[in-house]
Amino acid sequence: MSSIPDWKPAIAVDRLSDDRFHAAQVGDHKLIVLRADGEIVAYRDACPHEGYALSVTGERQDFVIVCNKHLWEFDAATGEHISRIPRPQCNLKRY
């Protein structure tokens, strides 16, 4: 018997734009949702550095999500922390 994920709606697809992200909440989970590389992706609404809400302190600059609190940057399509040193523990949590 295979398990089927318990999907919940977060935001209407027609509300998503190509140049910014949108705050959403599903149950207790606060998210940011965006279009990136032709896909819709959702990340936890928290910078992994100090937990600041990206929906408040962040912005999207083309293909990058920036937390303006301490200028941490993330690849919009993958959530990977952009740094010359790979730090997978610093990536955005993807849903």
Summary of the structure (lengths in Angstrom):
residues: 95
radius of gyration: 13.4
end to end distance: 23.5
largest distance: 46.3
contacts: 241
relative contact order: 0.17
helix: 11%
strand: 35%
